[in-house]
Amino acid sequence: MMMLLNRNLVFLYLVFALSLGYLITAINLGSPLSDGRVEPSFFPILLGLFSVTFSAILVFREFASIKRSSQLVEDDSSVGKANYSPLWVMLSIFIYIMAFQVVGYFLSSFLFVLSIIVIFSSLDKIIQKTIISLIIAALGYLVFEQMFGVRLPALWG
């Protein structure tokens, strides 16, 4: 029983629960396909499916690692600076899905990409990171709106 409540596993359970909540929220946006066309909810649902899948894999890998080592006592070398990046990523994804319909594709995607870049790096060279985020959001727009013909939500209506 103690093996199921290890600090790393508890964190991964939380990440999995947030991923599942995100997926449920994304599904509530509507059908990802309509009349053979991809709808705006397609990407958030796809992202949610990947998030749930990968967080479940992380839970099972951690559980298997604990079981293999068969140690119930935490190693002192694991104590130190906590890495909250996965939690920040899940929070960013959740905010992205909530903002997607409200502020539109471009602004929400730009802010999401910028937040992910900053989570995994730093605030150094923020202008370059902002430009990269703008380019990625623009490419996403081109792919979905122009190539697939998906009507993306916009701030202006």
N, C-alpha and C positions, 0 to 999 in steps of 0.2 A: 504494500500500500504506500509506503514511504517513497517508493520508486516513482509513483504517479504524481507526486507533489514536489518533485525537484524544482528548484528555482528556474532553470532553463525551460523545463517542460511547462511550467505555469505560464511563463511568458509566451511560449509558442501556442499554448491553448488560447491565450488572449488574442494573439495574432490570427489564429484560425477563426475564432468567434467574430472578430472584426471583418475578416474576409467574407465570412458567410453572411454577415449583416450587409456588407457592401453588395454582394451578389443578389440578395433578396431585394435591396433597394433598386439595383440596376434592372432586375426583372420587372419591377413595378413601373418602369418607364414605358413599357409597351413591348410589342412584338418586335424582334430584331429583323424580321423579314416581312414584306408586304408586297403582294403581287410580283414575286420574284425579284424584288429590289431590296437592297440593304437599307435599313432605317437608322436614324440617329442613335437608337438604343443598342445597336449591334456592338459597337466598340466597348461601351461600359460592361455589357454582359460578357463579352469575350475576356475583358480584363478581370472581371469577377471570377470567371471560371478558372483562369490561370492562377489567380490569387488563392482561391480555395484549394486548388490542386497542389500548388507548390507549398502552401502552408501545411497541408496535410502530410505531404512528403517530409517536411522538416520535423513535424511531430513524430512520425514513425521512425525517422532516422535517429532522432535524439533518444527515443524510447529504446530502440535497438542498441544504441551505443551504451546506454546505462545498463541494459540487461547483459550485454557482453562483458562489460567491466565488472559487473556484479558487486559494485561498491555502493554502499548506502551513505557513506560519508563523503561530503563534497571535498574536492581537492582544494587546498589553500591557494594554489596558483590561479584558480579561476576568480578569486576575489580581487576586485580592482575596479577600474573604470567600466561602467555599464555601457553597452552599446544599444542605444534606443533607436537606431536607424530603421529597423523593421517596423517599429511602432509609428514613427514619423511618416514612413511610406504609406502605411495603412491609413493613417489619419489624412494624409494628402489625397489619397485615392477617394476616401469617403467624402471629403470636402469637394473634390472634383466632380463626383457624381451628383452631389447636391447642387452645385453651382452650374452644372452643364445646361440645364433647362432655363435657369433664371438669368444668367448673364451671357449665355450663348457659348458656342463652340470655341471661337477664337480666344476670347479673354480667359475662359476657364482652362483651356488647354495650354495656353501660354504660361499662366501662373502655375499650373500643375507641373509642366516640364521644368520650369525654373526652380520650383521647390524641390523636385527630385534631384536636379543637378546640385543644388546647394546642400541638400542632405548628405550626398555622397562626396562632396568636396568642401568648399569653404566659400566665404564671401569675397575672396580675392578674385580679381578680374571680373567683377560683376557685370561690366558693360559687355564683355565678350560672351558671358553666359546668357545675358539678356538677348543678345543678337542670335545666338544659337537657339534659344528657346523660341524666338519669333520665327526663325527659319523652319524649325520642326513643326510648329503649329501651322505655318503656311503650307508646308508639304502635306500635312494631314488634311488640310482643307482641300488642296488640289486633288489628293487621292480620293477622298470620299465625295466631295461635291462635284468635281469635274469628271473624274474617271468613272466612278460608280453611280453618279447621279443621285447621291443621297442628299436630301435637304437637311442641312445642319441648322440647329437653332442659332439665332443671332440676337445680339443685344438690342438691335434696332428693329426687330420684328420679323 
